[in-house]
Amino acid sequence: MMNMRKLPLALAVAGVVLSSQAMAVDFHGYARSGIGWSSKGGDQKCFQADGAGSKYRLGNECDTYAELKLGQELWKSGDQSFYLDTNVAYGIEQANDWESTNPAFREINVQGKNVITWLPGSTLWAGKRYYQRHDVHMIDFYYWDISGPGAGLENIDLGFGKLSLAVTRNTESGGSYSYFLDQNNKRKVQDTANDVYDIRLAGLQTNPGGSLELGFDYGRANVDDGYYLAPGASKDGYMFTAEHTQSLWGGFNKFVVQYATDSMTASNSGHSGGSSVNDNGHMIRVLDHGAMDFNDKWGLMYVAMYQNVDHDVQNGSTWYTAGVRPMYKWTPIMSTLFEAGYDNVKSQKTGARNELYKLTLAQQWQAGDSVWSRPAIRIFTTYANGKNNWKTDQDGIQVNTQPGDNRGVGVPGWSFGAQMEAWW
């Protein structure tokens, strides 16, 4: 009987404990979804220049996408702590009520702050992680991103800047071949692991309101014993990044120069592709982008970029892009956005150019008066036009398009619709 009387008390105490623990869980994430139509009938069509690495995203996203992040500080003593971070991502076509999908497990890692006592302020980490990603929001373009399973030590205070060291991995499908034939007189083929070793020095003060970050990434294919890469495979490569950030007009401007070789030109962002025989060569990128809130009425995002990929097999390209997104704020929670973007991509092999320009007008209601304020609900209309003068055929060779080819996917074209976007 005594035990029965103790049971409700035990349950109550357990409930309080669990509630307090649940309240300590951090919930972050990103999501977008909506509905759209095309002037040519059917659902919304999105526009991207063939060969371009991204597209101007305002009023030009045709999917539902979400990242749900849960994290919690699991232990803390003074200024030392251990934090568990997770992230599961979902992507669907936003075509039906019920759309099943296989989620992607993007992050699960533990970060230990100040656990190395002789390196105060540093963080030791291991696991899958979005690692210090650098991107241009308005075109959803990640120009420095080595994310993946890995480990590292970041934010080591050197007095004049912060040093970060990391290694991550990305795996290519196939690419490694066995030295010996199997019972069917064939060589076994297996996936190829690529390791990227990353060194960054950030927070170098260069001028009032300005700082410099320098980075060096070395990527190499890590082939199992008994296996080899195809003749001509790039095997390894490196990428150098220099980024200057300037505080400016209630926001920032970033000027970036990057140079990459061989396997590091596979993605041109930090992931290595050492088993490919098509990536020997180099890449150079010059990028300027920023976002500003001038006052309580006007804001602006912008980007301009030159990227040249020169490959020995002539499958590279030269990509120019430029765009602006001004924002007029009618009230602290209502604004009008206009986005204009232009892409020009030249084939290395044929010299032909693909072009696309895209214009979007959107009325938006958002949680605040900044260009970064979210959640946001917007209604939009988008117009795009351009031409495709070259394409990559089924063998990966660049060829000029012919009169019978579809020389512009969906262009000229109009689309219109509504979208929500949130991050928290």
Secondary structure, DSSP 8 states (H G I E B T S, - for coil): -HHHHHHHHHHHHHHHHHHHHHHT-EEEEEEEEEEEEETTSSB------TT-S----TT---SEEEEEEEEEEEEEETTEEEEEEEEEEEEE-S-SS------EEEEEEEEEET-STTSTT-EEEEEEE--S-EEEGGGTEEEE---EEEEEEEEEE-SSSEEEEEEEEEEEEEEEEEEEE-TTS-EEEEEEEEEEEEEEEEEEEEETTEEEEEEEEEEEEE--TTEEE-TT---EEEEEEEEEEEEETTEEEEEEEEEEEGGGGTTSSS---TT-SS--EEEEEEEEEEEEE-SSSEEEEEEEEEEEEEETTS--EEEEEEEEEEEEEEETTEEEEEEEEEEEEEETTT--EEEEEEEEEEEEEESSSSTT--SEEEEEEEEEEEE--EEE-TTS-EEE--TTS--STT-SEEEEEEEEEEE-
